Amino acid sequence: MSLKVFDLQCERDHVFEGWFSSAESYDSQRAGGLLSCPVCNSTAISKKLSAPRLNVSHIRAADTAPTAAPAQPGAAPVAAPALARMAKLQAEILRQMREMIRNTENVGVRFAEEARRMHEGEADERPIRGTATPAEREALANEGIAVMPIPEFLDDDRLQ
């Protein structure tokens, strides 16, 4: 499956990445209020303009040796991992995230109720997942209960 990666921004100017199975999936999730900012939980999300990633590795200049730019005052050395290494790193992160999600209890539509019970000490703390409406997510956040949406492509239960 080919994923679409969009740069998203909330009304408070927090920028984050969203991964979708298609542009239509982004549109339907946004229209359904399923997208929220991972920083502030705002559901007022928009796509930022972004340039497409072009594969131009086949275009090589005659002189491929990089020229060193003069150091800027206060500049620190930085590195960019090779694309293959970055792809392996991203794949490993996704694998670990999926594994973490698989090791949660799916409480379904009782998510908000169960998260509240755990927060209040009425139920044992454990990793849970489920579904919650935007209003339920907002109420939980207002009560100091941290929740985070699971992107559809990471939740094996949604893909079946």
FIKOLZA-1660 file (N, C-alpha, C; in steps of 0.1 Angstrom, whole numbers, plus 5000, padded with zeros to 4 digits):
% residues 160
   i   px   py   pz ch aa at
   1 5009 4988 5000  A  M  N
   1 5000 5000 5000  A  M CA
   1 5009 5012 5000  A  M  C
   2 5006 5022 4991  A  S  N
   2 5013 5034 4991  A  S CA
   2 5006 5045 5000  A  S  C
   3 5014 5051 5008  A  L  N
   3 5009 5061 5017  A  L CA
   3 5011 5075 5013  A  L  C
   4 5002 5084 5016  A  K  N
   4 5004 5098 5013  A  K CA
   4 5008 5105 5026  A  K  C
   5 5019 5112 5026  A  V  N
   5 5023 5119 5038  A  V CA
   5 5021 5134 5035  A  V  C
   6 5013 5140 5044  A  F  N
   6 5010 5155 5043  A  F CA
   6 5016 5162 5055  A  F  C
   7 5021 5174 5053  A  D  N
   7 5024 5183 5064  A  D CA
   7 5011 5190 5068  A  D  C
   8 5007 5188 5081  A  L  N
   8 4995 5194 5086  A  L CA
   8 4998 5205 5096  A  L  C
   9 4988 5213 5098  A  Q  N
   9 4990 5224 5108  A  Q CA
   9 4976 5227 5114  A  Q  C
  10 4977 5229 5128  A  C  N
  10 4964 5232 5135  A  C CA
  10 4963 5247 5136  A  C  C
  11 4952 5251 5141  A  E  N
  11 4949 5266 5142  A  E CA
  11 4958 5273 5151  A  E  C
  12 4966 5266 5159  A  R  N
  12 4976 5272 5168  A  R CA
  12 4990 5272 5162  A  R  C
  13 4991 5269 5149  A  D  N
  13 5003 5268 5142  A  D CA
  13 5013 5257 5146  A  D  C
  14 5007 5246 5152  A  H  N
  14 5016 5234 5155  A  H CA
  14 5016 5227 5141  A  H  C
  15 5028 5223 5137  A  V  N
  15 5030 5216 5124  A  V CA
  15 5034 5202 5128  A  V  C
  16 5027 5192 5120  A  F  N
  16 5030 5178 5122  A  F CA
  16 5027 5171 5110  A  F  C
  17 5031 5158 5109  A  E  N
  17 5030 5150 5097  A  E CA
  17 5018 5141 5099  A  E  C
  18 5010 5139 5088  A  G  N
  18 4999 5129 5088  A  G CA
  18 5001 5120 5076  A  G  C
  19 4999 5107 5079  A  W  N
  19 5001 5096 5069  A  W CA
  19 4987 5091 5066  A  W  C
  20 4984 5090 5053  A  F  N
  20 4970 5086 5049  A  F CA
  20 4971 5076 5037  A  F  C
  21 4961 5068 5036  A  S  N
  21 4961 5058 5025  A  S CA
  21 4959 5065 5011  A  S  C
  22 4952 5077 5012  A  S  N
  22 4949 5085 5000  A  S CA
  22 4945 5099 5004  A  S  C
  23 4945 5108 4994  A  A  N
  23 4941 5121 4997  A  A CA
  23 4926 5121 5001  A  A  C
  24 4918 5112 4996  A  E  N
  24 4904 5111 5000  A  E CA
  24 4903 5107 5014  A  E  C
  25 4912 5098 5019  A  S  N
  25 4912 5094 5033  A  S CA
  25 4914 5106 5042  A  S  C
  26 4924 5115 5038  A  Y  N
  26 4926 5127 5046  A  Y CA
  26 4914 5135 5046  A  Y  C
  27 4907 5137 5035  A  D  N
  27 4895 5146 5034  A  D CA
  27 4884 5140 5043  A  D  C
  28 4882 5127 5042  A  S  N
  28 4871 5121 5050  A  S CA
  28 4874 5121 5065  A  S  C
  29 4886 5119 5069  A  Q  N
  29 4890 5120 5083  A  Q CA
  29 4889 5134 5088  A  Q  C
  30 4893 5143 5080  A  R  N
  30 4892 5157 5084  A  R CA
  30 4877 5161 5086  A  R  C
  31 4869 5158 5076  A  A  N
  31 4855 5161 5076  A  A CA
  31 4848 5154 5088  A  A  C
  32 4852 5142 5091  A  G  N
  32 4846 5135 5103  A  G CA
  32 4851 5139 5116  A  G  C
  33 4860 5149 5117  A  G  N
  33 4866 5153 5129  A  G CA
  33 4875 5143 5136  A  G  C
  34 4881 5135 5128  A  L  N
  34 4890 5124 5133  A  L CA
  34 4904 5129 5134  A  L  C
  35 4908 5140 5128  A  L  N
  35 4921 5145 5129  A  L CA
  35 4923 5154 5141  A  L  C
  36 4934 5153 5148  A  S  N
  36 4936 5163 5159  A  S CA
  36 4951 5165 5160  A  S  C
  37 4955 5177 5165  A  C  N
  37 4969 5180 5167  A  C CA
  37 4974 5172 5178  A  C  C
  38 4986 5166 5176  A  P  N
  38 4992 5158 5187  A  P CA
  38 4997 5167 5199  A  P  C
  39 4998 5180 5197  A  V  N
  39 5003 5189 5207  A  V CA
  39 4992 5194 5216  A  V  C
  40 4981 5199 5209  A  C  N
  40 4971 5206 5217  A  C CA
  40 4957 5200 5215  A  C  C
  41 4956 5189 5207  A  N  N
  41 4943 5182 5204  A  N CA
  41 4933 5190 5196  A  N  C
  42 4937 5202 5190  A  S  N
  42 4928 5209 5182  A  S CA
  42 4924 5201 5170  A  S  C
  43 4911 5202 5166  A  T  N
  43 4907 5195 5154  A  T CA
  43 4905 5204 5142  A  T  C
  44 4910 5217 5143  A  A  N
  44 4910 5226 5132  A  A CA
  44 4923 5224 5125  A  A  C
  45 4923 5214 5116  A  I  N
  45 4935 5210 5109  A  I CA
  45 4934 5213 5094  A  I  C
  46 4946 5218 5089  A  S  N
  46 4946 5221 5074  A  S CA
  46 4960 5215 5069  A  S  C
  47 4960 5212 5056  A  K  N
  47 4972 5208 5049  A  K CA
  47 4980 5220 5046  A  K  C
  48 4993 5219 5048  A  K  N
  48 5003 5229 5044  A  K CA
  48 5007 5226 5030  A  K  C
  49 5011 5237 5023  A  L  N
  49 5017 5235 5010  A  L CA
  49 5030 5228 5011  A  L  C
  50 5033 5218 5003  A  S  N
  50 5045 5211 5004  A  S CA
  50 5050 5207 4990  A  S  C
  51 5062 5207 4988  A  A  N
  51 5068 5203 4975  A  A CA
  51 5068 5188 4974  A  A  C
  52 5066 5182 4962  A  P  N
  52 5067 5168 4961  A  P CA
  52 5081 5164 4962  A  P  C
  53 5083 5152 4967  A  R  N
  53 5097 5146 4968  A  R CA
  53 5100 5141 4954  A  R  C
  54 5111 5145 4948  A  L  N
  54 5115 5141 4935  A  L CA
  54 5127 5132 4936  A  L  C
  55 5127 5121 4929  A  N  N
  55 5138 5112 4928  A  N CA
  55 5147 5116 4916  A  N  C
  56 5158 5123 4919  A  V  N
  56 5166 5128 4909  A  V CA
  56 5180 5122 4910  A  V  C
  57 5181 5111 4917  A  S  N
  57 5194 5105 4919  A  S CA
  57 5201 5101 4906  A  S  C
  58 5194 5099 4895  A  H  N
  58 5200 5095 4883  A  H CA
  58 5206 5107 4876  A  H  C
  59 5204 5119 4880  A  I  N
  59 5210 5131 4874  A  I CA
  59 5222 5134 4882  A  I  C
  60 5234 5133 4876  A  R  N
  60 5246 5135 4883  A  R CA
  60 5254 5146 4875  A  R  C
  61 5259 5155 4883  A  A  N
  61 5268 5165 4877  A  A CA
  61 5282 5159 4874  A  A  C
  62 5289 5165 4865  A  A  N
  62 5302 5160 4862  A  A CA
  62 5311 5160 4874  A  A  C
  63 5311 5170 4882  A  D  N
  63 5318 5171 4894  A  D CA
  63 5309 5169 4906  A  D  C
  64 5310 5157 4912  A  T  N
  64 5301 5154 4923  A  T CA
  64 5307 5157 4937  A  T  C
  65 5319 5161 4937  A  A  N
  65 5326 5163 4950  A  A CA
  65 5319 5176 4956  A  A  C
  66 5315 5175 4969  A  P  N
  66 5308 5186 4975  A  P CA
  66 5319 5196 4979  A  P  C
  67 5315 5209 4978  A  T  N
  67 5324 5219 4982  A  T CA
  67 5320 5224 4996  A  T  C
  68 5330 5226 5004  A  A  N
  68 5327 5230 5018  A  A CA
  68 5324 5244 5019  A  A  C
  69 5313 5248 5025  A  A  N
  69 5309 5262 5027  A  A CA
  69 5316 5267 5039  A  A  C
  70 5320 5280 5039  A  P  N
  70 5326 5285 5051  A  P CA
  70 5318 5284 5063  A  P  C
  71 5324 5281 5074  A  A  N
  71 5316 5279 5087  A  A CA
  71 5310 5292 5091  A  A  C
  72 5298 5292 5095  A  Q  N
  72 5291 5304 5100  A  Q CA
  72 5294 5305 5115  A  Q  C
  73 5295 5317 5121  A  P  N
  73 5297 5318 5135  A  P CA
  73 5286 5311 5143  A  P  C
  74 5289 5303 5152  A  G  N
  74 5279 5296 5161  A  G CA
  74 5273 5284 5154  A  G  C
  75 5277 5280 5142  A  A  N
  75 5272 5269 5135  A  A CA
  75 5277 5256 5141  A  A  C
  76 5268 5246 5142  A  A  N
  76 5271 5233 5147  A  A CA
  76 5271 5223 5136  A  A  C
  77 5279 5213 5136  A  P  N
  77 5279 5203 5126  A  P CA
  77 5266 5195 5127  A  P  C
  78 5261 5191 5115  A  V  N
  78 5249 5183 5114  A  V CA
  78 5251 5172 5104  A  V  C
  79 5242 5162 5104  A  A  N
  79 5243 5151 5094  A  A CA
  79 5229 5147 5090  A  A  C
  80 5229 5142 5078  A  A  N
  80 5216 5137 5073  A  A CA
  80 5218 5122 5069  A  A  C
  81 5211 5113 5075  A  P  N
  81 5213 5099 5072  A  P CA
  81 5210 5096 5058  A  P  C
  82 5216 5086 5052  A  A  N
  82 5214 5082 5038  A  A CA
  82 5199 5078 5037  A  A  C
  83 5193 5079 5025  A  L  N
  83 5179 5076 5023  A  L CA
  83 5176 5062 5027  A  L  C
  84 5184 5052 5024  A  A  N
  84 5182 5038 5027  A  A CA
  84 5182 5036 5042  A  A  C
  85 5191 5043 5049  A  R  N
  85 5191 5042 5063  A  R CA
  85 5179 5048 5070  A  R  C
  86 5175 5060 5064  A  M  N
  86 5163 5066 5069  A  M CA
  86 5150 5058 5067  A  M  C
  87 5149 5051 5056  A  A  N
  87 5138 5043 5053  A  A CA
  87 5138 5031 5063  A  A  C
  88 5149 5025 5066  A  K  N
  88 5150 5014 5075  A  K CA
  88 5146 5019 5089  A  K  C
  89 5150 5031 5093  A  L  N
  89 5147 5037 5106  A  L CA
  89 5132 5039 5107  A  L  C
  90 5126 5045 5097  A  Q  N
  90 5112 5047 5097  A  Q CA
  90 5104 5034 5098  A  Q  C
  91 5108 5024 5090  A  A  N
  91 5102 5011 5091  A  A CA
  91 5102 5005 5105  A  A  C
  92 5114 5006 5111  A  E  N
  92 5115 5001 5125  A  E CA
  92 5107 5008 5135  A  E  C
  93 5106 5021 5133  A  I  N
  93 5097 5029 5142  A  I CA
  93 5083 5025 5140  A  I  C
  94 5078 5023 5128  A  L  N
  94 5064 5019 5125  A  L CA
  94 5062 5005 5131  A  L  C
  95 5072 4996 5129  A  R  N
  95 5070 4983 5135  A  R CA
  95 5069 4983 5150  A  R  C
  96 5077 4991 5156  A  Q  N
  96 5076 4992 5171  A  Q CA
  96 5063 4999 5175  A  Q  C
  97 5058 5009 5168  A  M  N
  97 5045 5015 5171  A  M CA
  97 5034 5005 5170  A  M  C
  98 5034 4997 5159  A  R  N
  98 5024 4987 5157  A  R CA
  98 5024 4977 5168  A  R  C
  99 5036 4972 5172  A  E  N
  99 5037 4963 5183  A  E CA
  99 5032 4968 5196  A  E  C
 100 5035 4981 5199  A  M  N
 100 5030 4988 5211  A  M CA
 100 5015 4988 5211  A  M  C
 101 5009 4991 5199  A  I  N
 101 4994 4992 5198  A  I CA
 101 4988 4978 5200  A  I  C
 102 4995 4968 5194  A  R  N
 102 4990 4954 5196  A  R CA
 102 4989 4950 5210  A  R  C
 103 4998 4955 5219  A  N  N
 103 4999 4952 5233  A  N CA
 103 4990 4960 5242  A  N  C
 104 4980 4966 5236  A  T  N
 104 4970 4973 5244  A  T CA
 104 4957 4966 5244  A  T  C
 105 4949 4969 5253  A  E  N
 105 4935 4963 5254  A  E CA
 105 4926 4971 5246  A  E  C
 106 4919 4965 5237  A  N  N
 106 4909 4973 5229  A  N CA
 106 4896 4973 5237  A  N  C
 107 4892 4985 5242  A  V  N
 107 4880 4987 5250  A  V CA
 107 4869 4993 5241  A  V  C
 108 4871 4995 5228  A  G  N
 108 4861 4999 5219  A  G CA
 108 4855 5013 5223  A  G  C
 109 4842 5014 5222  A  V  N
 109 4835 5026 5225  A  V CA
 109 4835 5030 5240  A  V  C
 110 4840 5021 5248  A  R  N
 110 4841 5024 5262  A  R CA
 110 4854 5032 5266  A  R  C
 111 4861 5036 5256  A  F  N
 111 4874 5042 5258  A  F CA
 111 4874 5053 5268  A  F  C
 112 4866 5063 5266  A  A  N
 112 4865 5075 5274  A  A CA
 112 4862 5071 5289  A  A  C
 113 4852 5062 5290  A  E  N
 113 4848 5058 5303  A  E CA
 113 4859 5050 5310  A  E  C
 114 4866 5041 5303  A  E  N
 114 4877 5033 5309  A  E CA
 114 4889 5042 5312  A  E  C
 115 4892 5052 5304  A  A  N
 115 4904 5061 5306  A  A CA
 115 4901 5069 5319  A  A  C
 116 4888 5073 5320  A  R  N
 116 4884 5081 5332  A  R CA
 116 4885 5072 5345  A  R  C
 117 4880 5060 5344  A  R  N
 117 4881 5051 5355  A  R CA
 117 4895 5048 5360  A  R  C
 118 4904 5047 5350  A  M  N
 118 4918 5044 5354  A  M CA
 118 4924 5057 5360  A  M  C
 119 4921 5069 5354  A  H  N
 119 4926 5081 5360  A  H CA
 119 4922 5084 5374  A  H  C
 120 4909 5080 5377  A  E  N
 120 4904 5082 5391  A  E CA
 120 4907 5070 5400  A  E  C
 121 4915 5060 5395  A  G  N
 121 4919 5049 5404  A  G CA
 121 4909 5039 5406  A  G  C
 122 4898 5039 5398  A  E  N
 122 4887 5029 5400  A  E CA
 122 4890 5016 5392  A  E  C
 123 4900 5017 5383  A  A  N
 123 4904 5005 5375  A  A CA
 123 4919 5005 5374  A  A  C
 124 4924 4993 5373  A  D  N
 124 4939 4991 5372  A  D CA
 124 4944 4999 5359  A  D  C
 125 4955 5006 5361  A  E  N
 125 4962 5012 5350  A  E CA
 125 4967 5002 5340  A  E  C
 126 4965 5004 5328  A  R  N
 126 4970 4995 5317  A  R CA
 126 4969 5002 5304  A  R  C
 127 4977 4998 5294  A  P  N
 127 4975 5004 5281  A  P CA
 127 4962 5000 5274  A  P  C
 128 4955 5010 5270  A  I  N
 128 4942 5007 5263  A  I CA
 128 4941 5015 5250  A  I  C
 129 4932 5010 5242  A  R  N
 129 4929 5018 5230  A  R CA
 129 4914 5016 5227  A  R  C
 130 4908 5024 5219  A  G  N
 130 4894 5023 5216  A  G CA
 130 4890 5035 5207  A  G  C
 131 4877 5038 5207  A  T  N
 131 4872 5049 5200  A  T CA
 131 4866 5060 5209  A  T  C
 132 4868 5072 5205  A  A  N
 132 4862 5083 5212  A  A CA
 132 4858 5094 5203  A  A  C
 133 4847 5101 5206  A  T  N
 133 4843 5112 5197  A  T CA
 133 4852 5124 5200  A  T  C
 134 4852 5134 5191  A  P  N
 134 4859 5146 5194  A  P CA
 134 4855 5153 5207  A  P  C
 135 4842 5152 5211  A  A  N
 135 4838 5158 5223  A  A CA
 135 4843 5150 5235  A  A  C
 136 4844 5137 5234  A  E  N
 136 4849 5129 5245  A  E CA
 136 4864 5131 5246  A  E  C
 137 4872 5133 5235  A  R  N
 137 4886 5135 5236  A  R CA
 137 4888 5149 5242  A  R  C
 138 4880 5159 5239  A  E  N
 138 4882 5172 5245  A  E CA
 138 4879 5172 5260  A  E  C
 139 4869 5165 5264  A  A  N
 139 4865 5164 5278  A  A CA
 139 4876 5157 5286  A  A  C
 140 4882 5146 5280  A  L  N
 140 4893 5139 5287  A  L CA
 140 4905 5149 5288  A  L  C
 141 4908 5156 5278  A  A  N
 141 4919 5166 5278  A  A CA
 141 4917 5176 5289  A  A  C
 142 4904 5181 5290  A  N  N
 142 4901 5191 5300  A  N CA
 142 4902 5186 5315  A  N  C
 143 4901 5172 5316  A  E  N
 143 4902 5166 5329  A  E CA
 143 4917 5162 5332  A  E  C
 144 4926 5165 5323  A  G  N
 144 4940 5162 5325  A  G CA
 144 4943 5148 5321  A  G  C
 145 4935 5141 5313  A  I  N
 145 4937 5127 5309  A  I CA
 145 4943 5128 5295  A  I  C
 146 4956 5124 5293  A  A  N
 146 4962 5125 5280  A  A CA
 146 4958 5113 5272  A  A  C
 147 4954 5116 5260  A  V  N
 147 4950 5105 5250  A  V CA
 147 4957 5110 5237  A  V  C
 148 4959 5100 5228  A  M  N
 148 4964 5104 5215  A  M CA
 148 4957 5095 5204  A  M  C
 149 4954 5101 5193  A  P  N
 149 4948 5093 5182  A  P CA
 149 4958 5083 5176  A  P  C
 150 4953 5072 5172  A  I  N
 150 4961 5062 5165  A  I CA
 150 4958 5063 5150  A  I  C
 151 4968 5066 5142  A  P  N
 151 4966 5067 5128  A  P CA
 151 4960 5053 5123  A  P  C
 152 4951 5054 5114  A  E  N
 152 4944 5042 5109  A  E CA
 152 4954 5031 5104  A  E  C
 153 4964 5035 5097  A  F  N
 153 4973 5025 5092  A  F CA
 153 4982 5018 5102  A  F  C
 154 4982 5022 5115  A  L  N
 154 4989 5016 5125  A  L CA
 154 4980 5006 5133  A  L  C
 155 4967 5007 5132  A  D  N
 155 4958 4999 5140  A  D CA
 155 4954 4987 5132  A  D  C
 156 4959 4976 5135  A  D  N
 156 4956 4963 5128  A  D CA
 156 4941 4960 5128  A  D  C
 157 4934 4964 5139  A  D  N
 157 4920 4961 5140  A  D CA
 157 4912 4968 5130  A  D  C
 158 4916 4981 5127  A  R  N
 158 4908 4989 5117  A  R CA
 158 4911 4984 5103  A  R  C
 159 4922 4977 5100  A  L  N
 159 4925 4973 5087  A  L CA
 159 4919 4960 5083  A  L  C
 160 4913 4953 5092  A  Q  N
 160 4906 4940 5088  A  Q CA
 160 4892 4942 5083  A  Q  C
% end
